[in-house]
Structure formats: structure tokens, C-alpha cells
């Protein structure tokens, strides 16, 4: 592989430096580095971050290739600055065996736009009745460390306890979709003033908070790790904060859309705003931002949930839940967290690279931008402003809530082990 010199980049938002890539490794970081035989990328003060890591991506393959494939999903990831994604298990067939997770893992390796780490299902068929082959998935070529029934809650306390006990043996983690099913039957949006006025079935905050409270106590009892997917309420923040104060090994994620959008958007009846968990109130949004800033919430995860046009272009009640997010995540974080002064770019590197890689045990990712480290990098033009045009997405689906919105920032280059997967905003 050839050498690449990134000249004049603000590493983690600091002073401009040069970064020399030699093959798969960062060879040198400093000022005045000579290019020699290296190809040169003029950064001109752009922000250089470690390659982003998404702990919560839906790639849909196998089974729903009309929504997304591993190829299109990883292209979307590279376009958004990601060098590694964790692929959720709610595929068809469900990723609940060593065979299915190995299939997803190998598809990721074949396509090469980013590393794909499969997430294994907690229960067989996501049905919540019987533990899946957790050990076999961990021992497989995919080396699964994260297990989740995301899309469904592991609502049986005994099954959840057993899962926590099982993964403890090899340092794994259970990622919980916190949703008490009996409290959300027929729910269409956040339960509150807006749902009452619109006459839509309400999704109460307590449906999320009660499961989180139970699971942090179970994790404490077992002495295992639990991760909370797409935390969305102010009450959930307080429970996680309390659990961490007790020394419970809990981590949590927030999505970009829960940092920006509120349930007021549902007044449009546009199904693009229908998501699980639902968009919450302004008070919740502000609490989530503060929690991400102070470290109560550990990471930003996209919950990239692609759907074909017909699953969203319909009446609200019939529409699928979810929105794409890989290609807009960093821009939303810049707007909500960096430009508001809540996070620095070094903090963004932690919340979107270092911490998710650490939680998911993503080898070679979430590493410092320094000599000797893997050359997994993202170059961001933070001065850019532009309207979101889903027609230009690399994802197969277009269900974004930001169409026509002006967002800041643009990923111009992504490097996976020293190889450019995105150059000047275009896929390599």
C-alpha cells in the first residue's frame, strides 16, 4: 500500500499537524513532515478524528435486502466517517446461530468499506423464550461480544439474568432494547400532550425506565455488563446516573435523532418521524444532551434503520418504525453538541469512536491518532453547511427526517487501515 500524507489537519480539533500513513499504520504525527513518495491530502484545517464506530446499525442482510445490504450499508458508513459498525441481529433469518453471524461477518470482509461486527441475538428467533447460542457465536469466526434482541425487549427477568450470567464468562455484554411490552401495546408515539391532542396511542416513558431499572439491578446482582440501547428519556438518564454512582457496570447510548428532534414533529403525521423508541419532549432532549456531555450517556449510536419507500410512504399507523442515520450522525452531533459548547471535538472522538470500540471490544478501532496505531481515520470539514439530500445517500433507503434541512459539517475522507474508502466526499 502507498503512503499518504494528510497535511495540516486539526487532530481531535487541536492545532494543525501532519499525519503520515504508511500502509495500514500511522507512521508519524507532527509538523513539517516531508511527503517524499507519499500522495498528499491537503486538510487545510479540517478536523481529523479516529474512524467512527457505530455500536447500533441495522444492515438488514440477510432477508431484507430491499432495505439495505451489507455492501450499501457499509458504503453509507464510510460516507459518514465510520470504519466499524456493529450489525444488529434482527435479520431474516435472525442472527442467533454461529452460521448466520459468520455470514454477516464474511460479507463485511468481502466488501471492505468498513469492518462489520455482527451482534448476536440474546434469544432464539428474538422470541424471548430461550437463550440463543451465545457461546457458539462468541467462539465463531465472527467473535461476537455484543448480544441484543433489539427491536424487541428481553422482558423476561429470568432470561435476562441468565444472559447476563452467560456473557460474563467471556467478557461480553447484553445490549437491551428497554421497552416493557405490556405498557406499549398499540403505542404510536411518545405519551404526552401531543399524543393526547392527536389521538395517537401513547408510549410512556416508564415503559423504558422500568426495564432499565430492573436490568441495572440484575447486572449488579450478577456482576455482569449491561448496555442500554437508544436511551430516550430524562428519567432513564437519572436511573443510569444512579446505577453508575453505585459502581454498576452499565453503559448507555443515545441516537442523533433523540438529541435533536421532539414529539412535536409528529404533528405533521409524516411517518419519517416514526421511530422506536419514539421522539420525546424538549425536556428529554435537553436532559439527553447534558447526560452525553457529562458522561452519564457513554456514546452516540445511530440506530441506522433503513426501510424501503413503501414502508414509510403510507398512513402513520401502518408505517414501519425507524430512520437512516449513518450519513448524517456526525453533522447532527456537531450541531447539537459541538456548536452548543457541550462537547469538544476530542469529546466527540470519545463518544463516537473510543468508547463504542471499548464497549464492543472492536479490535484496532477507537485508537489514538498517533504513530504506531492503525490508520483508521476520518477527516471532517466542520465549516461546511449544506442541505441534506437523500438522493445522494449511499444507503439503499431514503427514510431520513433531515431531508431539506441545513446541517453543519461534512466528512471528506475516510481511511480504513490506511486505504481511502471516501475521497473528497465520494466513495473510493
C-alpha positions as CSV (number, residue, x, y, z in Angstrom):
1,X,0.0,0.0,0.0
2,X,1.2,3.5,-0.8
3,X,2.0,6.2,1.7
4,X,-0.5,9.0,2.3
5,X,0.4,12.4,3.9
6,X,-2.6,14.3,5.5
7,X,-1.2,17.8,5.7
8,X,-2.5,20.5,8.1
9,X,-5.3,18.6,9.9
10,X,-6.5,19.6,13.3
11,X,-6.1,16.3,15.2
12,X,-9.1,16.0,17.5
13,X,-9.7,19.7,17.0
14,X,-6.3,20.8,18.2
15,X,-3.5,22.7,16.3
16,X,-2.9,21.7,12.7
17,X,-0.5,18.8,12.2
18,X,0.7,16.5,9.5
19,X,-0.2,12.8,9.7
20,X,1.7,10.3,7.6
21,X,0.1,6.9,6.8
22,X,2.4,4.1,5.8
23,X,0.4,1.0,4.7
24,X,-2.1,0.1,7.5
25,X,-0.4,2.2,10.1
26,X,0.1,5.8,11.2
27,X,3.8,6.3,10.7
28,X,4.3,9.8,12.0
29,X,2.3,12.7,13.5
30,X,3.9,16.2,13.7
31,X,4.6,19.4,11.8
32,X,6.7,19.8,8.7
33,X,6.6,16.2,7.7
34,X,8.1,15.7,4.2
35,X,5.9,14.0,1.7
36,X,8.6,12.0,-0.1
37,X,6.8,9.4,-2.3
38,X,3.5,9.8,-0.4
39,X,0.3,11.1,-2.0
40,X,-0.8,14.3,-0.3
41,X,-4.3,15.1,1.1
42,X,-4.4,18.9,1.9
43,X,-6.6,19.1,5.0
44,X,-6.5,22.9,5.3
45,X,-7.5,22.8,8.9
46,X,-10.2,20.2,8.7
47,X,-10.8,18.1,11.8
48,X,-9.1,14.7,11.9
49,X,-10.8,12.1,14.1
50,X,-10.2,8.4,14.7
51,X,-12.5,6.3,12.5
52,X,-16.0,6.4,13.9
53,X,-17.5,3.2,15.4
54,X,-21.3,2.6,15.5
55,X,-22.5,0.1,18.1
56,X,-26.0,0.0,16.7
57,X,-26.6,-0.4,12.9
58,X,-29.2,-2.4,11.0
59,X,-27.8,-3.7,7.8
60,X,-30.9,-5.9,7.0
61,X,-28.9,-8.6,5.2
62,X,-29.8,-11.5,5.2
63,X,-33.5,-11.3,4.4
64,X,-34.4,-7.6,3.8
65,X,-32.1,-6.7,1.0
66,X,-34.8,-4.4,-0.4
67,X,-34.0,-2.1,2.6
68,X,-30.2,-2.4,2.8
69,X,-27.4,-4.8,2.2
70,X,-24.0,-5.2,3.9
71,X,-22.5,-3.5,0.8
72,X,-24.8,-0.5,0.7
73,X,-24.8,-0.2,4.5
74,X,-21.1,-0.2,4.8
75,X,-20.8,2.4,1.9
76,X,-23.2,4.6,3.9
77,X,-21.0,4.0,6.9
78,X,-17.8,5.1,5.1
79,X,-19.7,8.1,3.8
80,X,-20.5,9.1,7.4
81,X,-16.9,8.6,8.6
82,X,-17.3,5.2,10.1
83,X,-14.7,2.5,9.9
84,X,-16.5,-0.1,12.0
85,X,-20.2,-0.9,12.6
86,X,-22.0,-3.4,14.8
87,X,-24.8,-5.1,12.8
88,X,-28.0,-5.9,14.8
89,X,-29.4,-9.4,14.9
90,X,-33.0,-8.8,13.7
91,X,-32.4,-10.2,10.2
92,X,-34.2,-13.0,8.3
93,X,-33.1,-15.5,9.5
94,X,-32.3,-14.0,12.8
95,X,-28.6,-13.9,13.7
96,X,-29.0,-16.3,16.6
97,X,-26.5,-19.0,15.4
98,X,-22.8,-19.2,14.6
99,X,-23.7,-19.7,10.9
100,X,-25.7,-16.5,10.4
101,X,-23.2,-14.2,12.3
102,X,-20.4,-15.7,10.3
103,X,-22.3,-15.0,7.1
104,X,-22.7,-11.3,8.0
105,X,-19.1,-11.1,9.2
106,X,-17.7,-12.5,5.9
107,X,-19.9,-10.2,3.8
108,X,-18.4,-7.3,5.6
109,X,-14.8,-8.5,5.0
110,X,-15.6,-9.1,1.3
111,X,-17.0,-5.6,0.7
112,X,-14.3,-3.7,2.6
113,X,-15.8,-0.3,3.1
114,X,-15.8,-0.7,6.9
115,X,-15.4,-3.5,9.4
116,X,-18.7,-5.3,10.3
117,X,-19.0,-6.9,13.7
118,X,-22.2,-8.9,14.0
119,X,-24.3,-8.6,17.1
120,X,-25.8,-11.9,18.2
121,X,-29.4,-12.4,19.3
122,X,-30.0,-13.0,23.0
123,X,-32.9,-15.4,22.4
124,X,-33.8,-17.8,19.7
125,X,-35.7,-16.0,17.0
126,X,-35.9,-12.9,19.2
127,X,-38.8,-14.6,20.8
128,X,-37.7,-14.1,24.4
129,X,-38.3,-17.7,25.4
130,X,-34.9,-19.5,25.1
131,X,-31.3,-18.3,25.1
132,X,-29.6,-18.4,21.7
133,X,-26.3,-20.0,21.0
134,X,-24.3,-17.2,22.8
135,X,-21.2,-19.2,23.4
136,X,-21.1,-20.7,19.9
137,X,-21.5,-17.2,18.4
138,X,-18.7,-15.9,20.5
139,X,-16.4,-18.8,19.6
140,X,-17.2,-18.5,15.9
141,X,-15.1,-16.7,13.3
142,X,-17.2,-13.6,14.0
143,X,-16.1,-13.5,17.6
144,X,-19.4,-12.0,18.8
145,X,-19.1,-10.0,22.1
146,X,-22.4,-8.0,22.0
147,X,-25.8,-9.6,22.2
148,X,-29.2,-7.9,21.7
149,X,-32.8,-8.7,20.7
150,X,-33.0,-5.0,19.6
151,X,-36.4,-4.3,18.1
152,X,-37.7,-6.4,20.9
153,X,-37.1,-6.2,24.7
154,X,-35.8,-9.2,26.7
155,X,-38.7,-8.7,29.0
156,X,-38.5,-11.9,31.0
157,X,-36.3,-11.2,34.0
158,X,-35.1,-14.8,34.4
159,X,-34.0,-14.9,30.7
160,X,-32.2,-11.6,31.1
161,X,-30.4,-12.7,34.2
162,X,-29.3,-15.9,32.5
163,X,-28.0,-14.0,29.5
164,X,-26.0,-11.7,31.8
165,X,-24.6,-14.7,33.6
166,X,-23.6,-16.4,30.4
167,X,-21.8,-13.5,28.7
168,X,-19.9,-12.7,31.9
169,X,-17.8,-15.8,31.3
170,X,-16.2,-14.3,28.2
171,X,-16.5,-10.5,28.9
172,X,-19.5,-10.0,26.6
173,X,-22.3,-7.5,27.1
174,X,-26.1,-7.7,26.7
175,X,-27.5,-4.6,24.9
176,X,-31.0,-4.1,26.0
177,X,-33.9,-2.6,24.0
178,X,-35.7,-1.2,27.0
179,X,-39.4,-1.4,26.3
180,X,-41.9,-3.1,28.6
181,X,-44.2,-4.6,26.0
182,X,-47.4,-4.6,28.1
183,X,-47.1,-0.8,28.6
184,X,-46.6,-0.1,24.9
185,X,-49.3,-2.2,23.3
186,X,-50.8,-0.1,20.4
187,X,-48.4,2.7,21.1
188,X,-47.6,5.0,18.1
189,X,-45.7,7.9,19.7
190,X,-44.5,9.4,23.0
191,X,-47.2,9.5,25.6
192,X,-47.9,13.2,26.5
193,X,-49.7,16.3,25.5
194,X,-49.1,15.9,21.8
195,X,-50.3,12.2,21.7
196,X,-53.4,13.3,23.6
197,X,-54.1,16.1,21.1
198,X,-53.5,13.9,18.1
199,X,-55.4,10.9,19.4
200,X,-52.5,8.6,18.9
201,X,-51.6,5.7,21.3
202,X,-49.1,6.9,23.8
203,X,-45.7,5.3,24.6
204,X,-45.0,6.2,28.2
205,X,-41.5,7.0,29.5
206,X,-41.9,4.5,32.3
207,X,-42.0,1.6,29.8
208,X,-38.4,2.4,29.1
209,X,-37.4,3.4,32.6
210,X,-38.8,0.4,34.4
211,X,-36.8,-2.1,32.2
212,X,-33.6,-0.1,32.7
213,X,-34.1,0.0,36.5
214,X,-34.6,-3.8,36.5
215,X,-31.7,-4.5,34.3
216,X,-29.1,-2.4,36.1
217,X,-30.1,-4.2,39.3
218,X,-29.8,-7.6,37.6
219,X,-26.3,-6.6,36.3
220,X,-25.3,-5.6,39.8
221,X,-26.6,-8.9,41.2
222,X,-24.8,-10.9,38.6
223,X,-21.7,-8.8,38.3
224,X,-22.0,-8.5,34.6
225,X,-22.1,-5.8,31.9
226,X,-25.3,-4.3,30.5
227,X,-25.6,-1.7,27.8
228,X,-28.8,0.4,27.3
229,X,-29.7,0.9,23.6
230,X,-31.1,4.2,22.4
231,X,-31.9,5.8,25.8
232,X,-34.5,8.4,25.2
233,X,-36.0,9.9,28.5
234,X,-34.9,12.2,31.3
235,X,-35.9,9.6,33.8
236,X,-33.7,7.0,32.1
237,X,-30.8,9.3,32.4
238,X,-31.4,9.6,36.2
239,X,-31.5,5.8,36.6
240,X,-28.3,5.3,34.7
241,X,-26.6,8.1,36.6
242,X,-27.7,6.4,39.9
243,X,-26.5,3.0,38.7
244,X,-23.1,4.3,37.8
245,X,-22.8,6.0,41.2
246,X,-23.2,2.5,42.7
247,X,-20.5,1.1,40.6
248,X,-22.8,-1.0,38.4
249,X,-21.2,-1.9,35.1
250,X,-23.7,-0.2,32.8
251,X,-23.2,1.8,29.6
252,X,-25.7,3.7,27.5
253,X,-26.2,5.2,24.1
254,X,-28.2,8.0,22.6
255,X,-29.1,8.4,18.9
256,X,-28.6,11.6,17.0
257,X,-32.3,12.0,16.3
258,X,-33.1,11.9,20.0
259,X,-30.6,14.7,20.5
260,X,-32.4,17.0,18.0
261,X,-36.0,16.1,17.3
262,X,-39.0,16.1,19.5
263,X,-42.5,14.7,19.5
264,X,-43.8,18.0,18.1
265,X,-42.6,16.7,14.7
266,X,-45.4,14.1,14.8
267,X,-48.0,16.8,14.3
268,X,-47.1,16.6,10.6
269,X,-48.2,12.9,10.6
270,X,-45.2,12.3,8.4
271,X,-44.1,8.7,9.1
272,X,-40.5,9.6,8.6
273,X,-40.7,10.7,12.3
274,X,-42.0,7.4,13.5
275,X,-39.2,5.6,15.4
276,X,-38.6,3.2,18.2
277,X,-38.2,4.5,20.9
278,X,-40.4,7.5,19.9
279,X,-39.3,11.1,19.7
280,X,-39.7,12.5,23.2
281,X,-40.2,16.1,24.6
282,X,-37.9,19.1,24.6
283,X,-37.2,18.4,28.3
284,X,-36.0,14.9,27.4
285,X,-33.8,16.2,24.6
286,X,-32.1,18.7,26.8
287,X,-31.5,16.0,29.5
288,X,-30.0,13.7,26.9
289,X,-27.6,16.4,25.7
290,X,-26.5,17.1,29.2
291,X,-26.1,13.4,30.0
292,X,-23.9,12.9,26.9
293,X,-21.8,15.9,27.9
294,X,-21.2,14.7,31.5
295,X,-20.6,11.1,30.6
296,X,-23.7,9.6,32.0
297,X,-24.5,8.5,28.5
298,X,-21.4,7.0,27.1
299,X,-21.8,7.0,23.3
300,X,-23.7,8.2,20.3
301,X,-25.1,5.3,18.2
302,X,-27.1,5.8,15.0
303,X,-29.7,3.0,15.2
304,X,-29.5,3.3,11.4
305,X,-32.8,1.7,10.4
306,X,-33.4,1.6,6.6
307,X,-36.8,0.9,5.2
308,X,-38.0,0.7,1.5
309,X,-40.2,3.6,0.3
310,X,-43.4,1.7,0.6
311,X,-42.9,1.0,4.3
312,X,-42.8,4.7,5.0
313,X,-44.9,6.3,2.3
314,X,-48.2,5.3,3.9
315,X,-50.5,6.2,6.8
316,X,-48.9,6.8,10.1
317,X,-50.3,3.7,11.9
318,X,-49.2,1.3,9.2
319,X,-45.7,2.8,8.8
320,X,-42.5,1.0,9.9
321,X,-40.5,2.5,12.7
322,X,-37.0,3.8,12.2
323,X,-34.8,6.2,10.2
324,X,-31.4,6.1,8.5
325,X,-28.6,7.8,10.3
326,X,-25.1,6.7,9.3
327,X,-24.6,9.6,6.8
328,X,-25.9,12.4,9.0
329,X,-24.9,11.3,12.5
330,X,-21.7,13.4,12.8
331,X,-23.4,16.5,11.4
332,X,-26.2,16.2,14.0
333,X,-23.7,15.8,16.8
334,X,-21.8,18.8,15.6
335,X,-25.0,20.9,15.6
336,X,-26.4,19.7,18.9
337,X,-23.3,19.2,21.0
338,X,-20.2,20.9,19.5
339,X,-21.8,24.2,18.3
340,X,-23.7,24.5,21.6
341,X,-20.4,24.2,23.5
342,X,-21.4,20.9,25.3
343,X,-18.7,18.8,23.6
344,X,-15.2,19.5,22.1
345,X,-14.0,17.6,19.1
346,X,-11.9,15.5,21.4
347,X,-15.1,14.6,23.3
348,X,-16.7,13.6,20.0
349,X,-13.8,11.3,19.3
350,X,-14.5,9.7,22.7
351,X,-18.3,9.4,22.3
352,X,-18.2,8.2,18.7
353,X,-15.0,6.2,18.5
354,X,-13.0,5.4,21.6
355,X,-16.0,4.5,23.9
356,X,-18.1,2.4,21.4
357,X,-15.0,0.5,20.4
358,X,-14.2,-0.2,24.0
359,X,-17.7,-1.3,24.9
360,X,-17.9,-3.6,21.8
361,X,-14.3,-4.8,22.0
362,X,-13.6,-3.6,18.4
363,X,-10.0,-4.5,17.9
364,X,-8.0,-1.9,16.0
365,X,-10.7,0.8,16.3
366,X,-11.1,3.7,18.7
367,X,-7.4,4.1,18.9
368,X,-5.4,7.3,19.4
369,X,-4.2,9.3,16.4
370,X,-0.6,8.7,17.0
371,X,2.4,6.8,15.5
372,X,2.2,3.1,15.5
373,X,-1.6,3.0,15.7
374,X,-3.9,1.5,13.0
375,X,-4.7,4.1,10.2
376,X,-8.5,4.2,10.8
377,X,-9.3,7.9,10.4
378,X,-12.0,10.4,9.4
379,X,-11.4,13.9,8.0
380,X,-14.2,16.4,8.6
381,X,-14.9,19.8,7.1
382,X,-16.6,21.4,10.1
383,X,-17.0,24.7,8.3
384,X,-19.3,23.2,5.6
385,X,-23.0,24.0,5.6
386,X,-25.4,22.3,3.3
387,X,-28.9,20.9,2.8
388,X,-29.5,17.1,3.3
389,X,-30.4,15.5,0.0
390,X,-31.2,11.8,0.5
391,X,-31.0,11.3,-3.3
392,X,-27.2,11.3,-2.8
393,X,-27.1,8.8,0.0
394,X,-25.1,5.6,-0.3
395,X,-27.7,3.8,1.7
396,X,-30.3,1.9,-0.3
397,X,-33.1,3.6,1.7
398,X,-34.0,7.2,2.0
399,X,-36.1,7.5,5.2
400,X,-34.3,10.4,6.7
401,X,-36.0,13.0,8.9
402,X,-33.5,15.7,7.8
403,X,-34.4,16.0,4.1
404,X,-34.0,19.6,3.1
405,X,-32.6,20.6,6.5
406,X,-29.3,22.5,6.6
407,X,-26.8,20.7,8.8
408,X,-23.2,21.6,9.5
409,X,-20.1,19.5,8.8
410,X,-19.2,17.1,6.0
411,X,-17.0,14.0,6.0
412,X,-14.5,14.4,3.2
413,X,-12.2,11.4,3.7
414,X,-12.4,8.1,5.5
415,X,-9.4,5.8,5.8
416,X,-9.7,2.1,6.7
417,X,-6.3,0.7,7.7
418,X,-4.6,3.2,5.5
419,X,-6.8,2.7,2.5
420,X,-9.1,5.5,1.4
421,X,-12.8,4.4,1.4
422,X,-14.0,8.0,0.9
423,X,-12.1,10.7,-1.1
424,X,-13.4,14.3,-1.4
425,X,-16.8,13.2,-0.2
426,X,-17.1,10.4,-2.8
427,X,-16.8,6.7,-2.3
428,X,-13.5,5.3,-3.4
